Structure formats: structure tokens, C-alpha cells
């Protein structure tokens, strides 16, 4: 039973990633061919990170940003959770990738339908 649950969670992650991938690919459909391979790799990474960030946000919302630790008898306390640390690192990398993608857009695209779609994608509230 547990194996099926894990598989359904993984399937949901794949479906979410595919949705993000589709959105980003639509925005970058008119990218020049000489930049296409670079953009595709960045898009795949951004889609993966978007889904993972959402999962980390859900975990942090539920459990908070700190966790208890104990190293031996006398050494214990509270530290930043592993998930919060991973989130902080990943959100910086995600932002960097999105910035790179925006910079690869053809000149004049930010005012176009595709450029506006990218800005809406990047700045949309989570969960929408």
C-alpha cells in the first residue's frame, strides 16, 4: 500500500512539473534557434525547481522553519530546518534561472504577449 502512495505522489510531482514546463515552453516558443538548447535546459530546471519549491513551502507552512536537534547527551537545541535551508538555496537558484531566461528573450519581447506571460508566471502568487 505504501508503494502505491509513493508512486501517486511522484506521479503528481511529474504532472505538476509538466504543467510548469508547458507554461514556460509556450512563453519561449519564438526563441531564436541558436538559443533554443540553452533555453530548454533552463526551462526544464526551472519547472523542476518550481514544483520542489512548492512542496518545500507546504512543508515549511506545516512544520515551521526550525527543528529540534540532539547531538549526544548534553548538546541539543533548535536549528533551521533542512527544508528551510533547502528552500532558501533553491529559491535563489530559481530566481537566477528565471533572470537568465528573461535575458535570453529576444529584444522587445518583454512588452509582448509572451513577455507579459513570463512576468505573470514569475510574479504570480503561489498556488494559483
C-alpha positions in Angstrom: 0.0 0.0 0.0 2.8 2.4 0.9 4.5 1.9 -2.5 1.3 2.9 -4.4 1.1 6.1 -2.2 4.7 7.0 -3.1 4.0 6.3 -6.7 0.9 8.6 -6.7 2.9 11.3 -5.0 5.7 11.0 -7.6 3.1 11.0 -10.4 1.6 14.2 -9.0 5.0 15.8 -9.0 5.6 14.8 -12.6 2.2 16.2 -13.6 2.9 19.5 -11.8 6.4 19.7 -13.4 4.8 19.0 -16.9 2.3 21.8 -16.3 5.1 24.3 -15.4 7.2 23.0 -18.4 4.3 23.6 -20.8 3.7 27.1 -19.5 7.4 28.1 -19.9 7.8 26.4 -23.3 4.8 28.4 -24.5 6.4 31.6 -23.4 9.6 30.7 -25.2 8.2 29.2 -28.3 9.6 32.0 -30.5 13.2 32.0 -29.1 15.9 32.1 -31.8 17.2 28.6 -32.8 20.8 29.4 -31.6 19.5 29.8 -28.0 16.9 27.0 -28.1 19.1 24.3 -26.5 20.2 26.6 -23.7 16.7 27.7 -23.0 15.2 24.2 -23.0 17.7 23.1 -20.3 16.9 26.2 -18.2 13.2 25.7 -18.6 13.4 22.1 -17.5 15.4 23.1 -14.4 13.0 26.0 -13.6 10.0 23.7 -13.9 11.6 21.1 -11.6 12.5 23.8 -9.1 9.1 25.4 -9.2 7.5 22.1 -8.1 10.1 21.4 -5.5 9.8 24.9 -4.0 6.0 24.5 -3.8 6.5 21.2 -1.8 9.1 22.8 0.4 6.7 25.8 1.1 4.0 23.4 2.1 6.3 21.6 4.5 7.6 24.8 6.0 4.0 26.1 6.4 3.0 22.9 8.2 6.1 22.4 10.4 7.8 25.8 10.5 11.4 26.8 9.7 13.1 25.4 12.7 13.6 21.9 14.1 15.0 20.4 17.3 18.3 18.6 17.3 20.3 16.5 19.8 24.0 15.6 19.4 24.8 13.4 22.3 23.7 13.8 26.0 24.2 17.5 26.6 24.2 19.1 23.2 20.7 19.9 21.9 18.7 22.9 20.7 16.9 24.4 17.8 18.3 25.0 14.3 17.0 26.0 10.9 15.2 23.0 9.4 16.7 21.1 6.5 13.7 22.0 4.4 14.0 25.8 5.2 17.7 25.7 4.3 17.0 23.8 1.0 14.2 26.3 0.2 16.5 29.3 0.7 19.2 27.9 -1.5 16.7 26.7 -4.2 14.7 29.9 -4.4 18.0 31.9 -5.0 18.9 29.5 -7.8 15.4 29.6 -9.2 15.4 33.4 -9.3 18.8 33.3 -11.1 17.5 30.9 -13.7 14.4 33.0 -14.3 16.6 36.0 -14.7 18.7 34.2 -17.3 15.6 33.2 -19.2 14.3 36.7 -19.2 17.7 37.9 -20.5 17.5 35.4 -23.3 14.2 36.7 -24.6 14.5 38.4 -28.0 14.7 42.2 -27.9 11.4 43.9 -27.4 9.7 40.7 -26.1 9.0 41.9 -22.5 6.2 44.2 -23.8 4.7 41.4 -25.9 2.1 38.8 -25.0 4.9 36.2 -24.4 6.9 38.7 -22.2 3.9 39.6 -20.2 3.1 35.9 -19.8 6.6 35.3 -18.4 6.3 38.2 -15.9 2.9 36.9 -14.8 4.3 33.4 -14.4 7.2 34.6 -12.3 5.2 37.1 -10.1 2.0 35.1 -9.7 1.0 34.2 -6.1 1.9 30.7 -5.1 -0.9 28.1 -5.6 -2.5 30.0 -8.5 
